Amino acid sequence: GKTLEFAYDFTSYINLDGQSSKYAYCAISDVSSLVEGVNKWLLVLNDDGSLTAYASDNKEASSDNAYNLTLYKKGALPELPDTYEVGTLEQLKAALKNALNGNTIILTADIVTDQTLVIDKDITLNLNGKTLSNTVDIWNDAEGVKTWSLISVANGAKVTLDGDGKLLAKENDCFGIDVCDGAELTINSGYINGNIHAVYVYEGTLTVNGGKFEIQQTFATVGKEYEFVLNCYDANRELGTAKIVVYGGEFVKFNPANCSAEGAGTNFVAEGYVSTANEDGTLYTVSQQLDELEGTWTWNKWTLT
């Protein structure tokens, strides 16, 4: 069977029915590789001293649910990867589950998801020029569910989005990204196309250094259709627990320096930066103000100070 690597101290087996020391149920908590949806295992001690783990909640053991088991002594963890390269939804979900703080996940192919992907660790997601999208509805605002977006950055995680790829929400469905539970999201690049909001900060901080932001489904109020491409939950913004700071990026039909997201005249742009519209006012670009730059640059005999 497939090899699973458990970093766990198997010293507290629970014997079943007191009948055999060769059988034990064990809940696995610290796992470097885990089968989706399996939280309880039947461990069988083989005659040669090896262990086989069966993904099962009963004593039924068959080749269909058998896995070879590699054990490590407590404190002797195997070397884990710093980078996960993923090309399927299953690989991406496994990487999000198994990654440690400081790891990077790199997309190697376009991926279509049928559910919100929760990031709750301090990682970098490198889109690598690829597209993450959904073709079935994800949005569910039911109490206790709250799946709003393609990606939800949660549980205080500090996440960086890089790689010039795309996050494409299904039209008239979900946001691109939401930030919850005091998490911090930094976007350096990429194209994010959501509905009503490209990025929604319920509780936490969004920092935008680059990227392009757009929406498909617009806000229903006439005159405010594109006013909420970036948005905070109003009550938390008033409390100071939901924040957006913009240092760069491009915004389609949305001026992050003068919008209605948190009331008329909302300005998400950092001090010393400006939002500049193109000729027809359909694209706003945020950049540093020239008069705020310090130092001297020389180009073709002209000197700026």
Solvent accessible surface area in square Angstrom, and as a share of the most:
residue,aa,sasa,rsa
1,G,78,0.75
2,K,124,0.52
3,T,72,0.42
4,L,0,0.00
5,E,66,0.30
6,F,1,0.00
7,A,17,0.13
8,Y,51,0.19
9,D,48,0.25
10,F,24,0.10
11,T,108,0.63
12,S,76,0.49
13,Y,83,0.31
14,I,119,0.60
15,N,79,0.41
16,L,23,0.12
17,D,111,0.57
18,G,70,0.67
19,Q,134,0.59
20,S,36,0.23
21,S,84,0.54
22,K,90,0.38
23,Y,70,0.26
24,A,2,0.02
25,Y,33,0.13
26,C,11,0.07
27,A,72,0.56
28,I,18,0.09
29,S,86,0.56
30,D,91,0.47
31,V,30,0.17
32,S,21,0.13
33,S,33,0.21
34,L,40,0.20
35,V,31,0.18
36,E,110,0.49
37,G,64,0.61
38,V,28,0.16
39,N,111,0.57
40,K,85,0.36
41,W,0,0.00
42,L,0,0.00
43,L,3,0.02
44,V,21,0.12
45,L,72,0.36
46,N,50,0.25
47,D,138,0.71
48,D,120,0.62
49,G,53,0.51
50,S,51,0.33
51,L,22,0.11
52,T,18,0.11
53,A,0,0.00
54,Y,32,0.12
55,A,24,0.19
56,S,15,0.10
57,D,105,0.55
58,N,76,0.39
59,K,89,0.38
60,E,129,0.58
61,A,52,0.40
62,S,55,0.35
63,S,105,0.68
64,D,137,0.71
65,N,31,0.16
66,A,23,0.18
67,Y,36,0.14
68,N,73,0.37
69,L,21,0.10
70,T,49,0.28
71,L,73,0.36
72,Y,54,0.21
73,K,172,0.73
74,K,158,0.67
75,G,74,0.71
76,A,52,0.40
77,L,114,0.57
78,P,24,0.15
79,E,174,0.78
80,L,48,0.24
81,P,63,0.39
82,D,107,0.56
83,T,61,0.36
84,Y,35,0.13
85,E,121,0.54
86,V,4,0.03
87,G,20,0.19
88,T,61,0.35
89,L,27,0.13
90,E,120,0.54
91,Q,90,0.40
92,L,2,0.01
93,K,48,0.20
94,A,40,0.31
95,A,3,0.02
96,L,19,0.10
97,K,82,0.35
98,N,23,0.12
99,A,0,0.00
100,L,93,0.46
101,N,104,0.54
102,G,67,0.64
103,N,9,0.05
104,T,33,0.19
105,I,0,0.00
106,I,36,0.18
107,L,0,0.00
108,T,61,0.35
109,A,37,0.29
110,D,96,0.50
111,I,5,0.02
112,V,78,0.45
113,T,1,0.01
114,D,84,0.44
115,Q,78,0.35
116,T,14,0.08
117,L,5,0.03
118,V,74,0.43
119,I,3,0.01
120,D,59,0.31
121,K,50,0.21
122,D,48,0.25
123,I,7,0.04
124,T,36,0.21
125,L,4,0.02
126,N,39,0.20
127,L,0,0.00
128,N,63,0.33
129,G,51,0.49
130,K,57,0.24
131,T,25,0.15
132,L,1,0.00
133,S,18,0.12
134,N,6,0.03
135,T,90,0.53
136,V,79,0.45
137,D,96,0.50
138,I,12,0.06
139,W,104,0.37
140,N,63,0.32
141,D,69,0.36
142,A,49,0.38
143,E,159,0.71
144,G,76,0.74
145,V,71,0.41
146,K,83,0.35
147,T,39,0.23
148,W,26,0.09
149,S,0,0.00
150,L,0,0.00
151,I,4,0.02
152,S,13,0.08
153,V,1,0.00
154,A,9,0.07
155,N,100,0.51
156,G,36,0.35
157,A,2,0.02
158,K,117,0.49
159,V,5,0.03
160,T,37,0.21
161,L,3,0.02
162,D,38,0.20
163,G,21,0.20
164,D,108,0.56
165,G,2,0.02
166,K,95,0.40
167,L,0,0.00
168,L,58,0.29
169,A,5,0.04
170,K,71,0.30
171,E,101,0.45
172,N,102,0.52
173,D,14,0.07
174,C,0,0.00
175,F,17,0.07
176,G,0,0.00
177,I,2,0.01
178,D,2,0.01
179,V,0,0.00
180,C,20,0.12
181,D,73,0.38
182,G,38,0.37
183,A,0,0.00
184,E,76,0.34
185,L,3,0.02
186,T,38,0.22
187,I,0,0.00
188,N,56,0.29
189,S,20,0.13
190,G,8,0.07
191,Y,46,0.18
192,I,0,0.00
193,N,16,0.08
194,G,0,0.00
195,N,2,0.01
196,I,34,0.17
197,H,16,0.07
198,A,0,0.00
199,V,0,0.00
200,Y,25,0.09
201,V,0,0.00
202,Y,74,0.28
203,E,57,0.26
204,G,5,0.05
205,T,40,0.23
206,L,0,0.00
207,T,31,0.18
208,V,0,0.00
209,N,70,0.36
210,G,11,0.10
211,G,19,0.19
212,K,70,0.29
213,F,0,0.00
214,E,45,0.20
215,I,8,0.04
216,Q,60,0.27
217,Q,66,0.29
218,T,43,0.25
219,F,68,0.28
220,A,100,0.77
221,T,66,0.39
222,V,135,0.78
223,G,61,0.59
224,K,85,0.36
225,E,56,0.25
226,Y,62,0.23
227,E,37,0.17
228,F,23,0.10
229,V,0,0.00
230,L,0,0.00
231,N,16,0.08
232,C,1,0.01
233,Y,83,0.32
234,D,80,0.41
235,A,47,0.36
236,N,20,0.10
237,R,84,0.31
238,E,152,0.68
239,L,136,0.68
240,G,34,0.32
241,T,58,0.34
242,A,1,0.00
243,K,104,0.44
244,I,12,0.06
245,V,46,0.26
246,V,0,0.00
247,Y,85,0.32
248,G,6,0.05
249,G,11,0.11
250,E,64,0.28
251,F,0,0.00
252,V,20,0.12
253,K,90,0.38
254,F,1,0.00
255,N,32,0.16
256,P,0,0.00
257,A,29,0.22
258,N,94,0.48
259,C,3,0.02
260,S,22,0.14
261,A,5,0.04
262,E,37,0.17
263,G,37,0.36
264,A,106,0.82
265,G,47,0.45
266,T,10,0.06
267,N,84,0.43
268,F,5,0.02
269,V,14,0.08
270,A,13,0.10
271,E,174,0.78
272,G,14,0.14
273,Y,57,0.22
274,V,49,0.28
275,S,26,0.17
276,T,78,0.45
277,A,46,0.35
278,N,63,0.33
279,E,187,0.84
280,D,104,0.54
281,G,31,0.30
282,T,51,0.30
283,L,43,0.21
284,Y,42,0.16
285,T,54,0.31
286,V,7,0.04
287,S,54,0.35
288,Q,83,0.37
289,Q,57,0.25
290,L,123,0.61
291,D,120,0.62
292,E,87,0.39
293,L,61,0.31
294,E,155,0.70
295,G,48,0.46
296,T,83,0.48
297,W,124,0.43
298,T,101,0.59
299,W,188,0.66
300,N,104,0.53
301,K,191,0.81
302,W,190,0.67
303,T,75,0.43
304,L,101,0.50
305,T,133,0.77
